Amino acid sequence: MTTARKHTALPKAQILIEALPWLTRHHGKTVVIKFGGNAMIDEELKAAFAQDVVFLRHAGLKPVVVHGGGPQISAQLDKQGLVSEFKAGLRVTTPEAMDVVRMVLAGQVQRELVGLLNQHGPLAVGMTGEDAHTITATQHRPTIDGESVDIGRVGEITAIDTGAIQALLDDGRIPVVSSIARSADDHHVYNVNADTAAAALAAALNAETLMVLTDVEGLYEDWPNSDDVISRLTASQLEKLLPELSSGMVPKMQGCLHAVRNGVETARVIDGRVQHSILLEIFTDEGIGTMVVPDAPIDVHTGPELGES
């Protein structure tokens, strides 16, 4: 009897039991995960990410992975002697550069990720936003100094068709989506921001959760004066903060805002530099990032909730 009580596996059983309420809550729910940052470059983090996604699938969730590939695209453009120019925080994408973007995203980053996931079974299927009209875009023309500027093949999402992704999920597969899209206007292929694509897909799939991997701990309360992370905030609170955010954080937080305003229950920005951050965020009380939730509905009898405006 004593040996059973001291058995080293007991803590593992305890951890599994602690995860039970979350396993029950998330069972059968779709979760969209934006893969990016350091987790995309570091070999160990990549492998841990693949394990997490497969774990979610075996735990009864339906994960969908969306990825970009900024560092890999820059490296390949350099190799081919094509200059990377940025305007309004976006890469100016010539037709030649777009060929490279498409090749890197669909032929390199996506293939590697599909390979890592499929080490655990015949699960992952790679696709791009072009496939089955999953993502349709139009040319994005940012306004700089009051003027609309042509930055080439950078797309703005105009429509999402979830049919192909839904069919894969129903078949028990893990869709891995590269953030490129075709235009219905000129039929060209466009590069779409992966944070924006993940948010649009999460909303269209009626996902329970959008998770965005990043290279920071979450949204800081008062950066650079303090490194305290805001662990939870509502859509309205986030909207007020948007103008103050650093440019890299804007598409991520705009994506979170879009998701929770369009039916997604929670959107989370999590630190992709922490191994198994996805599991920590979904299956523990503490969580390790910033969670955005929809505004609480206002009760006509009691007025706004405390802390709401």
VEXDREN-2710 file (C-alpha; in Angstrom, 1 decimal):
% VEXDREN-2710
k/r/px/py/pz
1/MET/0.0/0.0/0.0
2/THR/2.8/2.4/1.0
3/THR/4.5/2.0/-2.4
4/ALA/1.3/2.9/-4.3
5/ARG/0.9/6.0/-2.2
6/LYS/4.5/7.1/-2.9
7/HIS/4.2/6.2/-6.6
8/THR/6.0/8.8/-8.8
9/ALA/3.2/8.8/-11.3
10/LEU/0.6/10.2/-8.8
11/PRO/1.4/13.9/-9.6
12/LYS/0.8/13.1/-13.2
13/ALA/-2.6/11.8/-12.4
14/GLN/-3.3/14.9/-10.4
15/ILE/-2.4/17.1/-13.3
16/LEU/-4.7/15.2/-15.6
17/ILE/-7.6/15.4/-13.2
18/GLU/-7.0/19.2/-12.9
19/ALA/-7.4/19.5/-16.7
20/LEU/-10.8/17.7/-16.6
21/PRO/-13.1/20.7/-16.3
22/TRP/-11.3/22.3/-19.3
23/LEU/-11.4/19.2/-21.3
24/THR/-15.1/19.0/-20.7
25/ARG/-15.7/22.7/-21.5
26/HIS/-13.7/22.7/-24.7
27/HIS/-14.7/19.3/-26.1
28/GLY/-15.8/19.6/-29.7
29/LYS/-15.0/23.3/-30.0
30/THR/-13.0/24.9/-32.8
31/VAL/-9.9/26.8/-31.8
32/VAL/-7.9/28.9/-34.4
33/ILE/-4.2/29.3/-33.6
34/LYS/-2.0/31.9/-35.3
35/PHE/1.5/30.5/-35.5
36/GLY/4.3/33.0/-35.6
37/GLY/7.2/34.8/-33.9
38/ASN/10.0/32.8/-32.3
39/ALA/8.0/29.6/-32.1
40/MET/8.2/29.6/-35.8
41/ILE/12.1/29.7/-36.0
42/ASP/13.3/27.8/-32.9
43/GLU/13.4/24.1/-33.5
44/GLU/12.4/23.0/-30.0
45/LEU/9.6/25.5/-29.8
46/LYS/8.4/24.3/-33.2
47/ALA/8.3/20.7/-32.1
48/ALA/6.5/21.7/-28.8
49/PHE/3.9/23.7/-30.8
50/ALA/3.2/20.6/-33.0
51/GLN/2.8/18.4/-29.9
52/ASP/0.4/21.0/-28.4
53/VAL/-1.8/21.1/-31.5
54/VAL/-1.9/17.3/-31.8
55/PHE/-2.8/17.1/-28.0
56/LEU/-5.7/19.5/-28.6
57/ARG/-7.0/17.4/-31.4
58/HIS/-6.8/14.2/-29.3
59/ALA/-8.4/16.0/-26.4
60/GLY/-11.5/16.5/-28.5
61/LEU/-10.9/20.0/-29.8
62/LYS/-10.8/21.1/-33.4
63/PRO/-7.6/23.1/-34.0
64/VAL/-7.0/25.2/-37.1
65/VAL/-3.5/26.6/-37.7
66/VAL/-2.9/29.8/-39.6
67/HIS/0.6/31.0/-40.3
68/GLY/2.6/33.8/-42.0
69/GLY/6.4/33.8/-42.4
70/GLY/7.9/37.3/-42.3
71/PRO/11.5/36.2/-41.4
72/GLN/11.6/33.4/-43.9
73/ILE/10.2/35.7/-46.7
74/SER/12.8/38.4/-45.9
75/ALA/15.6/35.8/-46.0
76/GLN/14.4/34.4/-49.4
77/LEU/14.0/37.9/-50.9
78/ASP/17.5/38.8/-49.8
79/LYS/18.8/35.6/-51.4
80/GLN/17.2/36.5/-54.7
81/GLY/18.4/40.1/-54.5
82/LEU/14.9/41.6/-54.1
83/VAL/14.8/44.6/-51.8
84/SER/12.3/44.5/-48.9
85/GLU/10.7/47.9/-48.6
86/PHE/8.0/48.7/-45.9
87/LYS/5.4/51.5/-46.0
88/ALA/2.8/52.0/-43.2
89/GLY/4.3/48.9/-41.5
90/LEU/3.5/46.7/-44.5
91/ARG/5.8/45.0/-47.0
92/VAL/5.6/46.5/-50.5
93/THR/5.0/43.4/-52.5
94/THR/5.8/43.5/-56.2
95/PRO/4.6/40.7/-58.5
96/GLU/8.1/39.2/-58.3
97/ALA/8.1/39.4/-54.5
98/MET/4.6/37.9/-54.4
99/ASP/6.0/34.8/-56.2
100/VAL/8.6/34.5/-53.4
101/VAL/6.0/35.0/-50.7
102/ARG/3.7/32.3/-52.1
103/MET/6.6/29.9/-52.6
104/VAL/7.9/30.4/-49.0
105/LEU/4.5/30.3/-47.3
106/ALA/3.0/27.4/-49.2
107/GLY/6.1/25.5/-50.2
108/GLN/8.4/25.9/-47.1
109/VAL/6.8/27.1/-43.9
110/GLN/3.5/25.2/-44.4
111/ARG/5.2/22.0/-45.5
112/GLU/7.5/22.0/-42.5
113/LEU/4.6/22.5/-40.1
114/VAL/2.5/19.8/-41.8
115/GLY/5.5/17.5/-41.5
116/LEU/5.9/18.2/-37.8
117/LEU/2.2/17.6/-37.1
118/ASN/2.1/14.4/-39.2
119/GLN/4.9/12.8/-37.1
120/HIS/2.0/12.1/-34.7
121/GLY/-0.4/10.6/-37.2
122/PRO/-2.1/11.3/-40.5
123/LEU/-3.7/14.5/-39.2
124/ALA/-2.5/17.8/-40.9
125/VAL/-3.6/19.0/-44.3
126/GLY/-1.9/22.1/-45.8
127/MET/-3.8/24.6/-47.8
128/THR/-3.7/28.3/-48.7
129/GLY/-6.4/30.9/-48.6
130/GLU/-6.6/30.4/-52.4
131/ASP/-7.9/26.9/-52.1
132/ALA/-11.7/26.5/-52.5
133/HIS/-12.0/30.3/-52.2
134/THR/-11.3/30.0/-48.5
135/ILE/-10.0/33.6/-48.3
136/THR/-10.9/36.3/-51.0
137/ALA/-9.1/39.6/-50.9
138/THR/-8.9/42.9/-52.7
139/GLN/-5.8/45.2/-53.0
140/HIS/-5.1/47.0/-49.7
141/ARG/-4.1/50.7/-50.3
142/PRO/-3.0/52.3/-47.0
143/THR/-3.4/56.0/-46.5
144/ILE/-0.1/57.8/-45.9
145/ASP/-0.1/61.6/-45.3
146/GLY/-3.7/61.7/-46.5
147/GLU/-3.0/59.9/-49.8
148/SER/-3.9/56.4/-50.8
149/VAL/-0.6/54.5/-51.6
150/ASP/-0.1/51.5/-53.9
151/ILE/2.0/48.9/-52.0
152/GLY/1.5/46.1/-54.6
153/ARG/0.1/42.7/-53.8
154/VAL/-1.0/43.3/-50.2
155/GLY/-4.5/42.1/-49.6
156/GLU/-7.5/43.1/-47.6
157/ILE/-9.9/40.3/-46.8
158/THR/-13.3/40.7/-48.5
159/ALA/-14.8/37.2/-48.0
160/ILE/-14.3/33.9/-46.2
161/ASP/-15.6/30.5/-47.3
162/THR/-15.1/28.0/-44.5
163/GLY/-16.4/25.0/-46.5
164/ALA/-13.1/23.2/-47.2
165/ILE/-11.8/23.9/-43.6
166/GLN/-15.1/22.6/-42.1
167/ALA/-14.9/19.4/-44.2
168/LEU/-11.4/18.8/-43.0
169/LEU/-12.4/19.3/-39.4
170/ASP/-15.4/17.0/-39.8
171/ASP/-13.0/14.4/-41.1
172/GLY/-10.8/14.8/-37.9
173/ARG/-8.0/16.6/-39.8
174/ILE/-6.0/19.6/-38.7
175/PRO/-6.1/22.3/-41.4
176/VAL/-2.8/24.4/-41.8
177/VAL/-3.6/27.6/-43.7
178/SER/-1.1/29.9/-45.4
179/SER/-2.3/33.5/-45.3
180/ILE/-2.5/34.2/-49.1
181/ALA/-5.6/34.9/-51.0
182/ARG/-6.9/35.4/-54.5
183/SER/-8.8/38.5/-55.6
184/ALA/-12.3/38.3/-57.1
185/ASP/-11.6/41.6/-59.0
186/ASP/-8.3/41.1/-60.8
187/HIS/-7.7/37.3/-60.0
188/HIS/-4.2/38.2/-58.7
189/VAL/-2.8/36.5/-55.6
190/TYR/-2.4/38.7/-52.5
191/ASN/-0.3/38.5/-49.3
192/VAL/-2.7/38.9/-46.3
193/ASN/-1.6/39.7/-42.8
194/ALA/-1.7/36.3/-40.9
195/ASP/-3.1/37.8/-37.7
196/THR/-6.0/39.4/-39.7
197/ALA/-6.5/36.1/-41.6
198/ALA/-6.6/34.1/-38.3
199/ALA/-9.2/36.5/-36.8
200/ALA/-11.4/36.5/-39.9
201/LEU/-11.3/32.6/-40.0
202/ALA/-12.0/32.3/-36.3
203/ALA/-15.1/34.5/-36.7
204/ALA/-16.3/32.7/-39.8
205/LEU/-15.8/29.3/-38.2
206/ASN/-17.7/30.4/-35.1
207/ALA/-14.6/29.3/-33.1
208/GLU/-14.6/29.2/-29.4
209/THR/-11.1/30.7/-29.1
210/LEU/-8.6/32.6/-31.2
211/MET/-5.0/32.2/-30.0
212/VAL/-2.2/34.4/-31.3
213/LEU/1.4/33.4/-30.6
214/THR/3.7/36.3/-30.2
215/ASP/7.2/37.1/-28.8
216/VAL/6.0/39.0/-25.7
217/GLU/4.3/37.9/-22.6
218/GLY/1.0/39.5/-23.6
219/LEU/-0.3/43.1/-23.6
220/TYR/1.6/45.2/-21.1
221/GLU/-0.2/47.6/-18.8
222/ASP/2.3/50.4/-18.9
223/TRP/5.2/49.6/-21.2
224/PRO/8.1/50.4/-21.0
225/ASN/7.7/51.6/-17.4
226/SER/6.4/48.3/-16.2
227/ASP/6.3/44.7/-17.4
228/ASP/3.0/43.9/-15.8
229/VAL/0.8/42.0/-18.2
230/ILE/-3.0/42.7/-18.5
231/SER/-4.4/39.2/-18.0
232/ARG/-8.0/40.0/-19.1
233/LEU/-9.8/42.9/-20.8
234/THR/-13.1/43.5/-22.6
235/ALA/-13.5/44.5/-26.2
236/SER/-14.3/48.1/-25.3
237/GLN/-11.3/48.4/-23.0
238/LEU/-9.1/47.1/-25.8
239/GLU/-10.5/49.5/-28.3
240/LYS/-9.5/52.4/-26.1
241/LEU/-5.9/51.1/-25.8
242/LEU/-5.4/50.5/-29.6
243/PRO/-4.1/54.0/-30.5
244/GLU/-1.3/53.6/-27.8
245/LEU/-0.1/50.2/-29.0
246/SER/3.2/49.5/-30.7
247/SER/2.8/48.9/-34.5
248/GLY/3.6/45.2/-34.3
249/MET/0.9/44.6/-31.7
250/VAL/-1.8/46.5/-33.6
251/PRO/-2.8/43.8/-36.1
252/LYS/-2.8/41.1/-33.4
253/MET/-5.0/43.1/-31.0
254/GLN/-7.2/44.4/-33.9
255/GLY/-7.6/40.7/-34.8
256/CYS/-8.6/39.8/-31.2
257/LEU/-11.1/42.7/-31.2
258/HIS/-12.6/41.6/-34.5
259/ALA/-12.9/38.0/-33.3
260/VAL/-14.7/38.7/-30.0
261/ARG/-17.0/41.3/-31.7
262/ASN/-18.0/38.6/-34.2
263/GLY/-19.0/35.7/-32.0
264/VAL/-15.7/34.2/-30.8
265/GLU/-15.9/33.7/-27.0
266/THR/-12.3/34.5/-26.1
267/ALA/-9.2/35.8/-28.0
268/ARG/-5.8/35.4/-26.4
269/VAL/-2.3/36.7/-27.1
270/ILE/0.2/34.3/-25.7
271/ASP/4.0/34.1/-25.4
272/GLY/5.2/31.6/-28.0
273/ARG/8.6/31.6/-26.5
274/VAL/7.3/29.5/-23.6
275/GLN/7.2/25.8/-24.4
276/HIS/3.7/24.3/-24.4
277/SER/2.2/27.8/-23.9
278/ILE/-1.0/26.7/-25.7
279/LEU/-1.7/23.9/-23.2
280/LEU/-0.9/26.2/-20.3
281/GLU/-3.3/28.8/-21.6
282/ILE/-6.2/26.4/-22.4
283/PHE/-6.0/23.8/-19.6
284/THR/-4.9/25.8/-16.5
285/ASP/-6.5/28.4/-14.2
286/GLU/-3.6/30.9/-14.4
287/GLY/-3.2/31.3/-18.1
288/ILE/-0.1/33.0/-19.4
289/GLY/-1.1/35.7/-21.7
290/THR/-3.7/38.4/-22.3
291/MET/-7.3/37.3/-22.8
292/VAL/-9.9/39.5/-24.6
293/VAL/-13.5/38.8/-23.9
294/PRO/-16.7/40.3/-25.4
295/ASP/-18.3/43.2/-23.6
296/ALA/-20.8/42.1/-21.0
297/PRO/-24.4/42.6/-22.1
298/ILE/-25.9/45.6/-20.2
299/ASP/-28.7/44.6/-17.9
300/VAL/-31.4/47.3/-18.2
301/HIS/-32.2/47.0/-14.5
302/THR/-28.6/47.2/-13.1
303/GLY/-26.8/49.2/-15.8
304/PRO/-23.2/48.5/-16.8
305/GLU/-21.0/46.1/-14.9
306/LEU/-18.4/47.5/-12.5
307/GLY/-15.3/48.5/-14.5
308/GLU/-17.3/48.7/-17.7
309/SER/-18.0/52.1/-19.4
END
